[in-house]
């Protein structure tokens, strides 16, 4: 059901958006950007882990990836009900 290419494209849209000037939206935007950045990075690392058998992963690298995922989930929990986050979620799932 999830198309990682579409999800990466949806995440790229956030990178291309200008940060809001409304102070109430800045924190939401920053958290959404953290979710997006971590999603893209972790997706790339997962792909490497699955298909690049020459890559050796240290415990530290794995731990850092876990922390990135936890940070993204914590940020998402704080903004998930916001309209900006809901729009992003719809884009991740394939658009409206």
FIDO-107124 format. One line per 3 residues: number of its first residue (from 1); their letters; for each residue x, y, z of C-alpha. Coordinates in steps of 0.2 Angstrom, whole numbers. Layout:
BEGIN
NUM) a) X/Y/Z; ... .
% end
This chain:
BEGIN
1) xxx) 0/0/0; 14/12/4; 25/18/-11 .
4) xxx) 41/24/-5; 45/34/-20; 29/44/-17 .
7) xxx) 33/46/1; 50/52/-3; 43/65/-15 .
10) xxx) 30/71/-2; 44/73/10; 54/83/-3 .
13) xxx) 39/95/-4; 42/100/14; 60/105/10 .
16) xxx) 55/116/-4; 42/125/7; 47/142/15 .
19) xxx) 46/142/34; 30/150/40; 32/168/48 .
22) xxx) 18/164/60; 27/160/77; 13/148/81 .
25) xxx) 17/138/65; 36/138/66; 37/124/79 .
28) xxx) 25/113/69; 35/116/53; 52/113/62 .
31) xxx) 45/96/69; 38/92/52; 54/95/44 .
34) xxx) 63/84/57; 50/70/53; 53/72/34 .
37) xxx) 72/73/36; 73/57/47; 61/48/36 .
40) xxx) 71/51/20; 88/47/29; 81/31/37 .
43) xxx) 73/25/21; 90/27/12; 99/18/26 .
46) xxx) 86/4/26; 89/2/7; 107/1/10 .
49) xxx) 105/-12/24; 94/-23/13; 104/-22/-3 .
52) xxx) 122/-17/0; 130/-32/8; 147/-24/8 .
55) xxx) 141/-12/21; 146/-16/39; 135/-8/52 .
58) xxx) 142/-4/69; 132/-4/85; 134/15/86 .
61) xxx) 127/17/68; 112/6/72; 109/15/89 .
64) xxx) 110/32/80; 97/26/67; 86/20/81 .
67) xxx) 87/37/90; 83/46/73; 67/35/72 .
70) xxx) 63/39/90; 65/58/88; 54/57/72 .
73) xxx) 40/48/82; 42/60/96; 41/75/84 .
76) xxx) 26/67/75; 16/64/91; 17/82/95 .
79) xxx) 11/88/78; 0/74/71; -16/83/74 .
82) xxx) -11/99/66; -17/103/48; 0/104/41 .
85) xxx) 5/87/48; -12/80/41; -8/87/24 .
88) xxx) 9/79/24; 1/62/30; -11/62/15 .
91) xxx) 3/66/3; 13/51/11; -2/40/8 .
94) xxx) -3/44/-10; -12/61/-11; -29/67/-9 .
% end
